[in-house]
C-alpha cells in the first residue's frame, strides 16, 4: 500500500482550484485534474485520507468515459502521464494513475 496523498504541490504548474477531492492545475489551454485521497461527505473533508482512493476514482472515471465515448463526447484528452506535457511528466511519480489531462469548457 502506498502513502495517502491528501494534497498536491506541483512545481511549475499553476494551481487553479483545490476542491474537496481534486486539485486542478492549468496546463497551457488544458487542465490537469488530480484525484487525491481526500474523503468528503456532506461538503466536509474528513480525516484520514484513504490510500489509493484517487487512483480508484480516476480509474472509474476513465472506464465510464471510454464506455460512453461512442454516445456522447467528453473532455478527456489523456490519462497517460507519458502522453502529457513535460511540465506534467516531471511529477509522474505522484500523478500516475490519479490524473487526467482534460479540455477546458468553452
N, C-alpha and C positions, 0 to 999 in steps of 0.2 A: 504494500500500500504506500502511496506517495503522501507527502505532507499536503494538507489542505491549503488552498490559495484563497485567501479572503479578500485580497485587493491586489491590483497590479500597478506597477510604476514602470512604464516602458520608455526608457530614454530615447530621445529622437523622434517620438511620436506625440502629437498633441492630444491630450485627454479632452474629449468633447463633453462627456457625461459619465456619471457614475450612478447607476441605478441600484435597485435592490439586489439584483443578482449579476447584471452585466456591466462591464466597463466598456465604453465606446471611445475609439480613437479615430482621428482624421488621418487618412492615408491618401493624399492627393485629392482627387474628386470622389473618392470612395470612403467607406467607413470600415473599421475593424471592430467587430463585436467579439468581446472576450467574455465567456461564461465562467464566472468564478465559482467557488464552492460555498458562497454565502447561502444561507437558508432564510427565506422570508415567508411570513404568514400574516395575513391581515395588515399589510403595509408596514410591517415591522421586521427588521433584520434581526434574526436570532443567533445566539451563540450556542455551541461552537459550530464552525463551518463543517460540512461533510466532505471528506476527501473524495475527489474524483466526481463530485456531483456535476460540476461544469462540463466535464467530458461526456457524461451520460446525457445531459441536457442538449449539448451540441450534436451528439450522435442521433438523438431522436429528431431534432430539427432537420438535420441533413436527410435522414430517411424520408421524412414526410415531404420535404421539398422535392426530392427525387421522384417519389411516388406521384405527386400531383403536378409535376412539370408538364406532362402532356396535356393537362387540363387547363392549368392557369399559370401564367408566368410568375416568377418570383424574383427577389432581389439578390439571390446568392450568386456570387462570382466564383468563389472557390473556398474550400475549407482545407485545402492542402497548403501548409505553410511554405513548402518548397516552391509553390507557384506564385507566392506573394512577393511584393517589392522587397528590396534589400533591407530597407528600414525595419520591416517586419521580421524578416528571416533572422536577423541578429538576436531575436528573442524566441527563437524556435523552441528552446528547451521548456519555456513556460507556456507557449501558445499551442504547441502541437496537441491536437485532439479537442481543444476547447475554444477555438477561434474560427471566425468566418469573415472573409472579405466580402462586403456587400455593396450594392449600388445605393447611392443616396436617393431619397424620394425627391421627385421634381415638384 
